[in-house]
């Protein structure tokens, strides 16, 4: 687009000189080429004095920063992405004779394809725990199918009687936010919810246990006492099942760990800060959809 505009301007200037060479007056030329009287005069004057029609090609402005200067700035931000342009320019001005502004720093970074963006938030995992996770993953990698057939996965889940605890997304047009189909109904005091416990293995599901009261390690221990071995028996893995649960504080309380140690043939201990890989989450999701 910019090139075609430039070509159009040159064509008009050439046409101006063409009419001038034919003896037409400045006033008539201005009408013919649709330019102001002063512009036509300037084009003719430049042609007479400098013997040229087109504008001079302007030379690029010399770079303020050398390549070495730019690399210094880029290295600072590669090493510390949280560094601000203001601090970087101040540090540069202290070390070099050339004075630059924060905007100059930003221009250097953009040219190097470094753009300012909000940092993504990610759950922090210590280096030690990352090593433990990797070691655990390697130890599980080549476990045979018979091993996983005996794993008993347990967890609890909450279901709201009315509405949802999370954000509900809808696709709607502008000004349709109050359309009933785009609304999520609410009631006072949240409407209540139901907390359930269950477990599963490769051979099936256990009974669903409804939990009354506030869930703590004592209540959780009672649930295990009353249901874990019975569930393993119903799933026909009672003698050699491997018990899996996440690292929820209720699950890792001392009395719970001691009970599991003496009452479960094997316990699958997860490293600290491990992600929740319990496949029973798929069952909870399916139950939520059906309810």
Secondary structure, 3 states (H helix, E strand, C coil): CHHHHHHHHHHHHHHHHHHHHCCCCHHHHHHHHCCCHHHHHHHHHHHHHHCCCCCCCCCCCCCCCCHHHHHHHHHHHHHCCCCCHHHHHHHHHHHCCCCCCHHHHHHHHHHCCCCCCCCCCCCCCCHHHHHHHHHHHHHHHCCCHHHHHCEEEEEEEEEECCCCCCCCCCCCCCCCCCCHHHCCCCCHHHHCEEEEEEEEECCEECCCEEECCCCCHHHHHHHHHHHHHHHHHHCCCCCCCEEECCCCCCCCCHHHHHHHHHHCCEEECCCCCCCCCCCHHHHHHHHHHHC
